[in-house]
Every structure is written in C-alpha cells, then in structure tokens.
Amino acid sequence: MSLVRIVCLANSYKHDNRCVAGINLVTGKWVRLVGLKVPGCLTLKEACYPDGKEAALLDVFEAELGEPCASNGHPEDVFVAERPWRLLRRFDEPPDAQLLMSFVNEEPVVLQGYCDRVPTRKFEERQAEVSLGLVNPDDLWWWIREENGKRKNRAVFRLGHIGHIRYDLPVTDPGMLNMLNLLPAGIHPNTLLCGREPTRTLLTISLSEPFDGFHYKLVAGVVNLPA
C-alpha cells in the first residue's frame, strides 16, 4: 500500500459506474483507479469523498493505492484501497497549469494512432505503451446529434502543426455532458462554452475497454485553464 497525491483529470462515465484517472504527483505518471466492487472501474460512491462530493477535475486528492491490476490495454490501472480519499486543494495556480502543459502530447498521434479506435488484437501479445493522454486541441467543436431518440455528443478537433490531423471522439465527461445537454443538436464552437475569459482547453483521452474487437478513444475529461 502507498499513500499518493493525484490530480484528477477524469471522472467519467463507464457504463453505470466511473473511471477516475489522473497524474500521480509522487511519480509523475498517469494512474487509473480501480475499485474492489466492480471489475475495471469504480462505483459512484467509490469515486467520491466521505461527504459524498465527487472528485472533480483539477482536484488534488490523497488516496491509498494497492497492487497494480494492469491489462494489456490499460497499463495504468491500479487498485485503490477502501481508505477514504482526502481532498487537499485545487490544481489551478499558474505553476500548476505549467506542470499540466508539460504532460500534453505534442505529437498529432493520439494513443497508438490517428484513428478513433485501436484493434484489440494489437494488444494480444504486447501491452499498450499508454492508454491515457492529455492533448491541447486546435479548432475544437462540440457535435451534438439525435439518433433513435438518443443524444450523441462528440468532440471534433485537430492536432499537430503539420497536417493537422482531425479527430472525432465521443465524450464521457459528466460535467461537459451536462453543459452539452443544455444546447440544441448541432455543431457548436468551444468558445461558446468558455465565456468571455481567454481559456486554454485540454482534453484527457482514454482508451475504452474492449468492445466489438476494438478499444475506442474517448474524451474522458475536459479541463479549462486560464490562457
């Protein structure tokens, strides 16, 4: 067991449960927390502080980690002990923003390639290098559409100084989904949701669990920093 400090960069929907991930400030590495009740994720209660408040993006909290439980597709997974999490502070000072920017992926390649998914067979014999990443998108738009009575919410953006690779990924961040649910179907610029203050938006990208032969890339966290 080890007691660590984590800056939360995702507390996203994972079926009926949650996926909490962030940077371990002790090691400087990504970590995805896995509970003891539901395989591969956390229950909503496990993703909260003792007062019932959910761990929010940019919270720095203290948690006790157990043994690693990595899979080939999720090398960052680790069990978290039942010891209650303790909120320490918000990660919103200028030095904090500088540290976060040092974790941003500067390459246009996101999590194993340019596509929106990775075949599961790619990890049958070799573990993924990473399944979590932070990007600073260009030309970010939110695409909301209705399909068979259900809303589909996707982030459409570009990355890279050369070629400007275009991505179109589903959103699983609860806070962002709550904001998008207030908007009509259509394609909306990110500036619409950022207010009047200059803002730098970072996206936490995560690989999903295997589904129909693929690991899908998801926007699991949306972080807004002062520009």
The 8 nearest C-alpha neighbors of each residue, nearest first, counted from 0:
[[1, 65, 64, 63, 2, 66, 80, 79],
 [2, 0, 64, 63, 3, 65, 62, 66],
 [1, 3, 63, 62, 64, 61, 0, 4],
 [4, 2, 61, 62, 63, 25, 1, 5],
 [3, 5, 61, 24, 60, 23, 25, 59],
 [6, 4, 23, 59, 60, 22, 24, 7],
 [5, 7, 59, 22, 21, 58, 57, 8],
 [6, 8, 21, 56, 57, 58, 9, 5],
 [7, 9, 21, 56, 220, 20, 57, 6],
 [10, 8, 220, 20, 19, 219, 11, 7],
 [11, 9, 19, 18, 17, 20, 172, 55],
 [12, 10, 172, 18, 171, 219, 17, 9],
 [11, 13, 17, 171, 16, 14, 18, 172],
 [14, 12, 17, 16, 18, 15, 11, 40],
 [13, 15, 16, 12, 17, 40, 18, 11],
 [16, 14, 13, 12, 17, 42, 43, 41],
 [15, 17, 42, 13, 14, 43, 41, 12],
 [18, 16, 12, 13, 41, 11, 40, 42],
 [17, 19, 11, 10, 40, 13, 41, 12],
 [20, 18, 10, 9, 32, 31, 17, 11],
 [21, 19, 31, 9, 30, 8, 7, 32],
 [20, 22, 7, 8, 6, 29, 30, 5],
 [21, 23, 29, 6, 28, 5, 24, 30],
 [22, 24, 5, 27, 28, 25, 26, 4],
 [25, 23, 27, 4, 5, 26, 22, 6],
 [24, 26, 23, 27, 3, 4, 5, 28],
 [27, 25, 28, 23, 24, 22, 29, 3],
 [28, 26, 24, 23, 25, 22, 29, 102],
 [29, 27, 26, 23, 22, 30, 24, 25],
 [28, 30, 22, 21, 23, 75, 31, 27],
 [29, 31, 75, 20, 21, 22, 76, 23],
 [30, 32, 20, 76, 75, 19, 77, 33],
 [33, 31, 77, 19, 79, 78, 76, 20],
 [32, 34, 78, 40, 39, 41, 77, 79],
 [35, 33, 41, 79, 36, 78, 40, 37],
 [34, 36, 37, 33, 38, 78, 41, 79],
 [35, 37, 34, 38, 42, 41, 40, 45],
 [36, 38, 40, 35, 39, 41, 34, 42],
 [39, 37, 40, 36, 35, 34, 33, 41],
 [38, 40, 33, 37, 34, 41, 76, 18],
 [39, 41, 33, 18, 38, 34, 17, 37],
 [42, 40, 34, 17, 45, 33, 16, 46],
 [41, 43, 16, 45, 44, 17, 46, 40],
 [44, 42, 46, 45, 16, 17, 41, 47],
 [43, 45, 42, 47, 46, 51, 41, 48],
 [44, 46, 42, 43, 47, 41, 34, 48],
 [47, 45, 43, 44, 53, 41, 54, 42],
 [48, 46, 53, 52, 44, 51, 54, 45],
 [47, 49, 51, 50, 52, 84, 53, 83],
 [48, 50, 51, 83, 47, 84, 52, 85],
 [51, 49, 48, 52, 47, 53, 83, 85],
 [52, 50, 48, 49, 47, 53, 44, 46],
 [53, 51, 47, 48, 50, 54, 49, 55],
 [52, 54, 47, 55, 46, 48, 51, 43],
 [53, 55, 47, 46, 58, 52, 48, 56],
 [56, 54, 58, 53, 57, 7, 10, 9],
 [55, 57, 7, 8, 58, 9, 222, 54],
 [58, 56, 90, 7, 6, 89, 8, 55],
 [59, 57, 89, 7, 55, 56, 6, 90],
 [60, 58, 6, 88, 5, 87, 89, 86],
 [61, 59, 86, 87, 85, 5, 4, 58],
 [60, 62, 4, 85, 84, 3, 5, 86],
 [63, 61, 84, 3, 2, 64, 60, 4],
 [62, 64, 2, 1, 80, 79, 3, 0],
 [65, 63, 79, 1, 0, 80, 78, 62],
 [64, 66, 0, 78, 79, 80, 67, 77],
 [65, 67, 78, 77, 68, 64, 0, 79],
 [68, 66, 77, 69, 78, 76, 65, 75],
 [69, 67, 77, 76, 78, 66, 70, 33],
 [68, 70, 74, 76, 73, 67, 75, 77],
 [71, 69, 73, 72, 74, 68, 126, 76],
 [70, 72, 126, 122, 73, 127, 74, 125],
 [71, 73, 70, 127, 122, 74, 126, 130],
 [74, 72, 70, 75, 130, 69, 71, 76],
 [73, 75, 69, 70, 76, 71, 72, 129],
 [76, 74, 30, 31, 73, 69, 29, 77],
 [77, 75, 31, 69, 68, 74, 73, 32],
 [78, 76, 67, 68, 32, 33, 66, 31],
 [79, 77, 33, 65, 66, 34, 32, 64],
 [78, 80, 64, 65, 34, 32, 33, 63],
 [81, 79, 82, 63, 64, 65, 78, 34],
 [80, 82, 83, 79, 63, 45, 34, 35],
 [81, 83, 80, 63, 84, 62, 79, 64],
 [84, 82, 81, 49, 85, 48, 62, 80],
 [83, 85, 62, 48, 61, 60, 82, 86],
 [86, 84, 61, 60, 87, 83, 48, 62],
 [85, 87, 60, 88, 59, 61, 84, 58],
 [86, 88, 60, 59, 85, 61, 89, 58],
 [89, 87, 59, 86, 58, 90, 60, 57],
 [88, 90, 58, 91, 59, 57, 87, 92],
 [89, 91, 57, 95, 58, 92, 59, 88],
 [92, 90, 89, 95, 96, 93, 57, 224],
 [91, 93, 95, 94, 90, 96, 89, 97],
 [94, 92, 96, 95, 97, 91, 225, 98],
 [95, 93, 97, 96, 92, 98, 91, 99],
 [96, 94, 98, 92, 93, 97, 90, 91],
 [97, 95, 99, 93, 98, 94, 100, 92],
 [96, 98, 94, 100, 95, 99, 93, 101],
 [97, 99, 95, 101, 96, 100, 94, 102],
 [100, 98, 96, 101, 102, 97, 95, 103],
 [99, 101, 97, 103, 102, 98, 96, 135],
 [100, 102, 98, 99, 103, 97, 104, 96],
 [103, 101, 100, 99, 104, 133, 98, 132],
 [104, 102, 133, 134, 100, 101, 105, 135],
 [105, 103, 134, 106, 133, 102, 132, 135],
 [104, 106, 103, 107, 159, 134, 135, 158],
 [105, 107, 108, 104, 159, 109, 158, 160],
 [106, 108, 159, 158, 164, 109, 105, 163],
 [109, 107, 112, 106, 113, 110, 111, 164],
 [110, 108, 112, 111, 113, 107, 132, 106],
 [111, 109, 112, 130, 108, 129, 132, 131],
 [110, 112, 109, 108, 117, 113, 127, 129],
 [113, 111, 108, 109, 114, 110, 117, 115],
 [112, 114, 108, 109, 115, 164, 111, 107],
 [115, 113, 116, 112, 117, 166, 109, 216],
 [114, 116, 216, 215, 168, 113, 167, 166],
 [117, 115, 215, 114, 214, 216, 213, 118],
 [116, 118, 214, 213, 119, 215, 111, 115],
 [119, 117, 213, 120, 121, 212, 214, 116],
 [118, 120, 213, 121, 212, 122, 214, 117],
 [119, 121, 123, 122, 118, 212, 124, 213],
 [120, 122, 119, 118, 123, 125, 117, 124],
 [123, 121, 125, 120, 126, 124, 71, 119],
 [124, 122, 120, 121, 125, 119, 71, 126],
 [125, 123, 122, 126, 121, 120, 71, 127],
 [124, 126, 122, 123, 127, 71, 121, 128],
 [125, 127, 71, 122, 72, 128, 124, 74],
 [128, 126, 129, 72, 71, 122, 125, 74],
 [127, 129, 126, 130, 74, 111, 110, 72],
 [130, 128, 127, 131, 74, 110, 73, 75],
 [129, 131, 206, 73, 205, 110, 72, 127],
 [132, 130, 205, 204, 129, 206, 203, 29],
 [131, 133, 204, 203, 134, 205, 104, 130],
 [132, 134, 203, 103, 202, 104, 204, 102],
 [135, 133, 103, 202, 104, 201, 136, 132],
 [134, 136, 201, 200, 202, 103, 137, 133],
 [137, 135, 158, 157, 134, 156, 139, 138],
 [136, 138, 157, 139, 156, 158, 135, 159],
 [137, 139, 156, 157, 140, 136, 155, 188],
 [140, 138, 156, 137, 189, 155, 136, 188],
 [139, 141, 188, 155, 189, 187, 154, 156],
 [142, 140, 154, 187, 186, 153, 155, 188],
 [143, 141, 186, 153, 152, 185, 154, 187],
 [144, 142, 152, 184, 185, 151, 186, 141],
 [143, 145, 184, 151, 150, 185, 142, 146],
 [144, 146, 150, 149, 148, 151, 147, 184],
 [145, 147, 149, 148, 150, 144, 151, 143],
 [148, 146, 149, 145, 150, 151, 144, 184],
 [147, 149, 146, 145, 150, 151, 144, 184],
 [150, 148, 146, 145, 147, 151, 144, 152],
 [149, 151, 145, 144, 146, 152, 143, 148],
 [150, 152, 144, 143, 145, 149, 153, 146],
 [153, 151, 143, 142, 170, 169, 150, 144],
 [154, 152, 169, 142, 168, 170, 141, 155],
 [153, 155, 141, 168, 167, 140, 142, 169],
 [156, 154, 167, 140, 166, 139, 141, 153],
 [157, 155, 139, 138, 166, 165, 137, 136],
 [156, 158, 165, 137, 164, 163, 136, 166],
 [159, 157, 107, 163, 164, 136, 137, 165],
 [160, 158, 107, 163, 161, 106, 164, 162],
 [159, 161, 163, 162, 158, 107, 106, 164],
 [162, 160, 159, 163, 164, 107, 158, 106],
 [161, 163, 164, 160, 159, 158, 107, 165],
 [162, 164, 159, 158, 157, 161, 160, 165],
 [165, 163, 158, 157, 162, 107, 159, 166],
 [164, 166, 157, 156, 163, 158, 167, 155],
 [167, 165, 156, 155, 157, 168, 164, 115],
 [166, 168, 155, 154, 153, 156, 165, 115],
 [167, 169, 153, 154, 217, 166, 115, 218],
 [170, 168, 153, 217, 152, 218, 154, 171],
 [169, 171, 218, 153, 152, 172, 217, 219],
 [170, 172, 219, 12, 11, 218, 173, 169],
 [171, 173, 11, 219, 220, 175, 174, 170],
 [174, 172, 176, 175, 11, 177, 171, 12],
 [175, 173, 177, 176, 172, 178, 221, 220],
 [174, 176, 178, 177, 172, 173, 179, 221],
 [177, 175, 179, 173, 178, 174, 180, 172],
 [176, 178, 174, 180, 175, 179, 173, 181],
 [179, 177, 175, 176, 180, 181, 174, 182],
 [178, 180, 176, 181, 182, 177, 175, 152],
 [179, 181, 177, 178, 182, 176, 183, 150],
 [182, 180, 179, 178, 183, 177, 176, 184],
 [181, 183, 179, 180, 184, 178, 143, 185],
 [184, 182, 185, 181, 143, 180, 179, 144],
 [185, 183, 143, 144, 182, 145, 186, 142],
 [184, 186, 143, 142, 144, 183, 187, 141],
 [185, 187, 142, 141, 143, 140, 188, 184],
 [186, 188, 141, 140, 185, 142, 189, 191],
 [189, 187, 140, 190, 191, 141, 139, 186],
 [188, 190, 140, 191, 192, 139, 187, 141],
 [191, 189, 193, 188, 192, 194, 195, 187],
 [192, 190, 189, 188, 193, 194, 187, 195],
 [193, 191, 190, 189, 194, 188, 178, 187],
 [194, 192, 190, 191, 198, 189, 195, 196],
 [195, 193, 196, 192, 191, 190, 197, 198],
 [194, 196, 197, 193, 190, 198, 191, 192],
 [195, 197, 194, 198, 193, 225, 226, 190],
 [198, 196, 226, 225, 195, 199, 193, 194],
 [199, 197, 226, 225, 224, 196, 223, 200],
 [198, 200, 226, 224, 223, 225, 201, 197],
 [201, 199, 223, 222, 224, 198, 135, 202],
 [202, 200, 135, 222, 134, 221, 223, 199],
 [203, 201, 221, 134, 133, 220, 204, 222],
 [202, 204, 133, 220, 219, 132, 218, 221],
 [203, 205, 218, 132, 217, 131, 219, 202],
 [206, 204, 131, 217, 216, 130, 219, 207],
 [205, 207, 216, 130, 215, 214, 217, 131],
 [208, 206, 214, 215, 216, 205, 209, 217],
 [207, 209, 214, 210, 206, 72, 215, 73],
 [210, 208, 214, 213, 212, 207, 119, 211],
 [211, 209, 213, 212, 214, 208, 215, 207],
 [212, 210, 213, 209, 214, 119, 118, 215],
 [211, 213, 119, 210, 118, 209, 214, 120],
 [214, 212, 118, 119, 210, 209, 117, 211],
 [213, 215, 209, 207, 117, 116, 206, 208],
 [216, 214, 116, 207, 206, 213, 115, 217],
 [217, 215, 206, 115, 116, 205, 207, 168],
 [218, 216, 205, 169, 204, 219, 168, 170],
 [217, 219, 170, 204, 220, 203, 171, 169],
 [220, 218, 172, 171, 11, 203, 9, 217],
 [219, 221, 9, 203, 172, 202, 218, 8],
 [222, 220, 202, 201, 203, 223, 172, 175],
 [223, 221, 201, 200, 202, 220, 224, 56],
 [222, 224, 200, 199, 198, 201, 221, 225],
 [225, 223, 199, 198, 226, 200, 222, 96],
 [224, 226, 198, 199, 197, 223, 196, 96],
 [225, 198, 199, 197, 224, 196, 200, 223]]
